[in-house]
Each structure stands twice: as C-alpha cells, then as structure tokens.
Amino acid sequence: MRGAVAGAGAIALPALLTACGGGPGGDGKTVTLGSNASDPMPKKAFADAFSAYAKQSEGGRKVKVNIVDHNTFQENINRYLQGKPDDVFMWFAGYRMQFFAEKGLLHDISDIWAKYEGFSDALKAQSTGADGKQYLTPYYYYPWAVFHRKSVFQKYGYTAPRTLDEYLALAKQMQKDKLIPIAFCDKDGWPAMGTFDYINMRSNGYEFHKNLMAGEESWTDNRVRDVFDTWRSILPYCQPGANGRTWQEAATSLQKKQTGMAVFGLPHPGQQFPEDERDDLDFFPFPEIGAEHGQDAVEAPIDGFLLAKKSKSLKNDKTMESAKDLLSWLATGEAEDVYLAGDPNNIAVSDRADTSKYTPLQKKAVELVSGARQISQFLDRDTRPDFSSTVMVPAIQDFINDPKDVDGLVHGIERQKKTIFTSES
Amino acid sequence: MPLLRTPGGGPPDPRPKAPAARDAPGAARRTGARTRASARRRGPRRFTRRDLAVIGLLLGIPVLLDMVIVWGPTLASVLLSFTSWDGIGDISWVGLRNYENLFTAYPAFWPAARHNLLWLAFLGLVATPFGLLLAVLVDRGVRFSRFYQSTLYMPVVLSLAVVGFIAQLILSRDQGALNAVLGNTADPTDWLGDRDLNIWMILLAAAWRHTGYVMILYLAGLKAVDPSLKEAAAIDGASEAQTFFRIVFPTLRPVNVIVGVITVIEALRAFDIVYAVNKGRNGLELLSVLVTDNIVGEASRIGFGSAIAVVLLLFSLGFVVTFLVQEIRGESRR
C-alpha cells in the first residue's frame, strides 16, 4: 500500500535525515558543508577548492564536507533544511533559492555580499531574495546555447545563424545534406525545457518569461501560444521520438555527425565526446526571434553556497564568522580558479577569475554570459519546483507528442497552475 | 500492503494458529492440576495473571507496531489528503479541494488509474495463466525441464528496477539491441518513447519476471498433488484436460490464493520498473509514481499527493476486502 508507505516516509524521513546531519558546534573553526557534488569530477574539484581554503586560512579554519548523492540531496532538501542542516550548503540561484529564503530557512548575507567584488548586476539579482536581501554566494555557471561540430559546419560551408529565419534555412539545408538538423531529447523530462525558455525569452522578453514562471501571467495568453506555434515550426527539423531519447543519446548523435545542432548546456555535449574531439565542439547563441529582444537573455544556471538558518553550530558566533569567511573566500576569483581547474565544464561567475587557462569553448561561454542583459536560470529553477516537475515536464512531453493541440495544452497548464500557485502559497 | 504482506517470502501456512490457541495447552496443564474434573472446560477465565500478561505482551507488541507503523501513517495520509501543506509551513484545511483538482485538473491521474488496472488485467489474465501453463509443462517432465525451470526462474531474482534497465538496453530507439536486430535504422520504432507502445513493452518486461515467479509457486503446488488422485481420475476415464481442470486445479486452491494475492500486489505496487525507464511519465504513469512525484522532492505537495495515495488505498482495499470476504466464506463452507 504505497499510500501508507509514502505517508510513513513523510513522517519518518526528517528523523532519519537529522541522524546523518553534522556534528555539534565544535571549535568554531570547522565549518560543515552539505555538498550535492557526488559526480567524480566536481567532487574532486570541490575537494581541491576546500583544501586550498584551509591552506590559505590564517586562523586554521577548515571545511568538513558531507557529500550526498546529487538527486537525493535535491529530493530531500526540504527536510534537510528543516532538520539539522550543515552550516553551509550548495544550492541553486533564482526562484529555488528565493523559495527557501521566504520560508525563513536561509541566513541573510547582505553584509558580506556588499564586499564581494567582480560580480555583475545580473548575478546580484540572481542572489537576491524576494525581500531584496542577498542569500547566495554564486560560484560558477554554465550557459545554454546551440551546440554543433566545427568540422561539420566547415565541411558543408554552414555559418552560424543569427535569426530564427536563418536558423530554419540552415536546418532545411542540413536536411538536404542528409543530416538530421537538430538533435532533440526529452526522456529525462528537462532537456526540452531549454528550448522553451529560449523561444519564450526571444519572443516575449525576459520580464514576461520571469512573470510567467512566477505564475503572474496566464498560460492561455496569446504570447504563450505564439511560443508553442514557433516551436512547432522548428519541430519538423528535430530528431523524431524525442520522448524516448536520453540527453546522452542525443549528444552522442551530435558527436557521430548524425545530427547537426543541439540546444544544450555547456557541460552536456562535451561529456559524450571523446577527449580528442572536444576541440571540435562549438556553439552559437540561440537565434533572435523578435528584434526588440534580440539575443539579450542568456540561460545560465548558477550554482552557489548558502547558509542554513537551522544549523545549530551557526548559533555560535565564532562558527558564523568562519562560515562567512569561507563564503567570502569562495566569492573570490582565485577560489573559482581552483575549482575550474578540476572541472572545465563550467565557467567562473567572478570577472576576477583567471580565464587564461580556459578552453576556447569556455572563453566563448564567458563572452556569451558577460554580454547578457539578463540571465535566466532554467525552467525548473525559475519556478516552483512542484509546478515544473508535476505540470511542465508532462506538458512539454505532451506537446512533443501532439504539437497541434496547443489550445488544450495551454488550458491544461493554466488550470493546474492555478491550483498550485493559489493553494500552496 | 499490511494485510497482504505474508506471501513475500514463501507460501505461508494459510491458517496460522492464533497465539492464544498456542498458549492454551500450557494454561490447561496448570489449571488442570487443580481442577482435574473440569479439565475439558477450558476458558479464558482460567488463565492466570501471568498468562494474561504474556498474552497481552505477545499480542500487544504486534498490535502496537501495527498501529504505529501501518495504521498511524495510513490515517495520517487520509487526514493530510484534506489539507494543503508544502512540508515547511503551516498545514491548512482545504476540504475536498485536493480531490476535486485530482479528478478534474490533473491530466496524469486518469491515465495512471487506467494503467494500474491494465497492469492488473495483464498480469492476472496473461502472465499468471502463462506461468501456470509453464509449470504444468515442466511438471509433466518435458525434456530439459530443469534447464527451463532455472531459466524461467532467473528473472525473479532481479529487482524490477534492474529489469527496467535491461528493457532500456534492448528497447532504446537509437542504441537499443532490438532495433539493431530488426535492422530498421531508417525509421526505427520508438519502443519506449511512443506512448501507445511503451506501456505494452513495460508490461512484457514485468510479465517476464512475474511468469517465472508464478511458475515456481505452481510447480511446488503441483509436486504436492497426490498422484493417486490423477490415477483414480484416469481409471474413471477422465481426459487429460478434465483431470487437470476438475481434479488437479481445485486441489491447488491454497496456491491459487497465494498467486492471486501476489498478482494483485505486484500490479498495485508497480513502480520501480517505470521509474527506472522514464520516471513514470509519457505513457507510463502509475498511481504510485504520482504519489512519489507529488510528495517526495522539494516543495512537496503533501496534501495533494496524499489524496492520490488515498485513492490508491481505496483501490487496494477494494481488492483486499473482496478477497477476505471470499476467503471467510470459503472457510465457513468447508
């Protein structure tokens, strides 16, 4: 009887999670840190960064890391933050951070944020809660764009398109050249969201996108219908059967030169490329749709560090001081350099970071985000998590299955949006 | 599934002795020493205080555990289903609104309920009879029956999540083995992405495992059927089919009950295989998945998820009650 089991889980889990929380207040010099970096590459890179911190710290401060599997961390975040969280924890910027700030589960760090150097206004906006205070220390991000292989573009003489019309014309040409123009996948439920975000921001601007995500605009609005109509015009050039394809499979098709382009985040396609072919990877920003919005907005999910309010040891002023010292160090360019040396799939948020060792792709990514007028996070980070996972994931898969029924789709989303945004807020 | 949990390991004794009955002889011996004349009139009033304490303890602990582990959470789920709660803030009472939203505004609900029923029908009407057929064939001693037996039983030791991964390796559109074998690379069939097709593929994979399980249970039952029954039937001139359906199958009644229960459990708790394949979306929705989607995870909709859980609970209770009524009637008739 899964109902009963799930119910029991809701009650028993907090107790279990608290059991594995960090130790007592301690000496005031050791800061505990909850990490979701369970993959080998980031795990190692973070370990390097924290040992660099301990080394440079004059007062002998150090970090004690508790690593939890990435998805488990995400699924249990509610109970983690309400139970006995670590002093510092890794999380995402934007709405997903603001949600916890609003619930009073985060410490305000406006005082140290004011001293941070090298962060753009867009970054500040993404670190700020709904109350205007800063909560997040951003660390790195990765932009989304349209990826392709240089060699394929050279071979057929393609050039990167700037507008949607050029994009579609290029896709048509690729079809003639026996390529599937756009690799497309949504079995995992999130990859196609990137395309939705971009079409919406290019057609209707970042403000509208943000408000739509916040539940303030109606999904039955003509502007939203336009987004799906535009998307439908691109679909014939996309790989069919997207709902049965993982993002790894889509990236592999790009690597095998079966497909010509793919909308991805910076870390995604490279992982499916053999080491010696990674230099062949290139990208261009998602094409312009409406002239007034140009290519202003860039989707670049930011990861960073926050202070958990329920942490017992942060009640000790000394530990709090140490934790803030750690955050201040993590906000420096050097701190980001140490991390990115071990994980070249992201780029530093600080403009003080050393970009000389970046790969050409990373350098291009820096150019892309630093030229951005606005930075969005990603559909599942820019809105309520329950809305994105229980409504938007199936809705986009429905759209891919049946792109013609936009009317039914937007009404379905709007109905569910109302139940979620009105009932639980 | 508290009421149905027994068959998890092996076939349990269908009529377990009540602890009180097991305890009675001891009590009788002691009281019997005093009142030998009325030794036959044993009654609860004759228990000593110590007996009562022992009985109370032995019964009380399981009852208490049952209350805390099973009925408490169940009741909590039912209560929560009338509330709105995100797991952090206050719990607010919303009456029937969750149910209203569930039935009218949640597109995944009806497909999920349909899929659970389909799952039950497929396992009950296809996989289980097929398992019985295999058991009969193996029992009759076809050649290499040991080999078949172990091959067919093998999938049972795999968890359904693993079966899900295997299904993906075989059925993936671009990199799967099946499409490679079929050689349709130009327009490959999207076995797991096409929502008209994927549920059947998953049912096949689930049935692959279920059939072996059912087979082994029936095989054990068939071995226990007294051969003289069959001989007597043969002497009376019954055909093979008649012997099976009129004589052997009815004597398998205890096994049938267990298999029936297992089939219902498997159909209602189905979860891991679809979750492994695509998180139970896009044509693979199940009630259990919807409960998880809404309750587990950040910013959970605990009230709404509980409402789905309650629907699943009622669903299961329907089967459990029907089954118990049948059982009790069957018992009293014998």
Chai-1 contact restraints between the chains, C-beta under 6 A:
chainA,res_idxA,chainB,res_idxB,connection_type,confidence,min_distance_angstrom,max_distance_angstrom,comment,restraint_id
A,M1,B,M1,contact,1.0,0.0,6.0,A-B,restraint_1
A,M1,B,L313,contact,1.0,0.0,6.0,A-B,restraint_2
A,M1,B,S316,contact,1.0,0.0,6.0,A-B,restraint_3
A,R2,B,S288,contact,1.0,0.0,6.0,A-B,restraint_4
A,R2,B,V291,contact,1.0,0.0,6.0,A-B,restraint_5
A,R2,B,L312,contact,1.0,0.0,6.0,A-B,restraint_6
A,G3,B,S77,contact,1.0,0.0,6.0,A-B,restraint_7
A,G3,B,A309,contact,1.0,0.0,6.0,A-B,restraint_8
A,G3,B,L312,contact,1.0,0.0,6.0,A-B,restraint_9
A,G3,B,L313,contact,1.0,0.0,6.0,A-B,restraint_10
A,A4,B,P73,contact,1.0,0.0,6.0,A-B,restraint_11
A,A4,B,T74,contact,1.0,0.0,6.0,A-B,restraint_12
A,A6,B,V291,contact,1.0,0.0,6.0,A-B,restraint_13
A,A6,B,I295,contact,1.0,0.0,6.0,A-B,restraint_14
A,A6,B,A309,contact,1.0,0.0,6.0,A-B,restraint_15
A,G7,B,P73,contact,1.0,0.0,6.0,A-B,restraint_16
A,G7,B,A76,contact,1.0,0.0,6.0,A-B,restraint_17
A,G7,B,S77,contact,1.0,0.0,6.0,A-B,restraint_18
A,A8,B,P73,contact,1.0,0.0,6.0,A-B,restraint_19
A,E75,B,V296,contact,1.0,0.0,6.0,A-B,restraint_20
A,E75,B,G297,contact,1.0,0.0,6.0,A-B,restraint_21
A,I77,B,E298,contact,1.0,0.0,6.0,A-B,restraint_22
A,N78,B,G87,contact,1.0,0.0,6.0,A-B,restraint_23
A,N78,B,E298,contact,1.0,0.0,6.0,A-B,restraint_24
A,K103,B,I88,contact,1.0,0.0,6.0,A-B,restraint_25
A,K187,B,N278,contact,1.0,0.0,6.0,A-B,restraint_26
A,G241,B,R173,contact,1.0,0.0,6.0,A-B,restraint_27
A,G241,B,D190,contact,1.0,0.0,6.0,A-B,restraint_28
A,G241,B,G193,contact,1.0,0.0,6.0,A-B,restraint_29
A,N243,B,G193,contact,1.0,0.0,6.0,A-B,restraint_30
A,N243,B,N282,contact,1.0,0.0,6.0,A-B,restraint_31
A,G244,B,R173,contact,1.0,0.0,6.0,A-B,restraint_32
A,G244,B,D190,contact,1.0,0.0,6.0,A-B,restraint_33
A,G244,B,L192,contact,1.0,0.0,6.0,A-B,restraint_34
A,G244,B,G193,contact,1.0,0.0,6.0,A-B,restraint_35
A,E249,B,D174,contact,1.0,0.0,6.0,A-B,restraint_36
A,R384,B,A299,contact,1.0,0.0,6.0,A-B,restraint_37
A,P385,B,E298,contact,1.0,0.0,6.0,A-B,restraint_38
A,P385,B,A299,contact,1.0,0.0,6.0,A-B,restraint_39
A,D386,B,A299,contact,1.0,0.0,6.0,A-B,restraint_40
A,D386,B,R301,contact,1.0,0.0,6.0,A-B,restraint_41
A,T390,B,D293,contact,1.0,0.0,6.0,A-B,restraint_42
A,P394,B,A108,contact,1.0,0.0,6.0,A-B,restraint_43
A,P394,B,R281,contact,1.0,0.0,6.0,A-B,restraint_44
A,Q397,B,N282,contact,1.0,0.0,6.0,A-B,restraint_45
A,G412,B,P107,contact,1.0,0.0,6.0,A-B,restraint_46
A,R415,B,A105,contact,1.0,0.0,6.0,A-B,restraint_47
A,Q416,B,A105,contact,1.0,0.0,6.0,A-B,restraint_48
A,T419,B,N101,contact,1.0,0.0,6.0,A-B,restraint_49
A,T419,B,A105,contact,1.0,0.0,6.0,A-B,restraint_50
A,S423,B,S84,contact,1.0,0.0,6.0,A-B,restraint_51
A,E424,B,S84,contact,1.0,0.0,6.0,A-B,restraint_52
A,E424,B,D86,contact,1.0,0.0,6.0,A-B,restraint_53
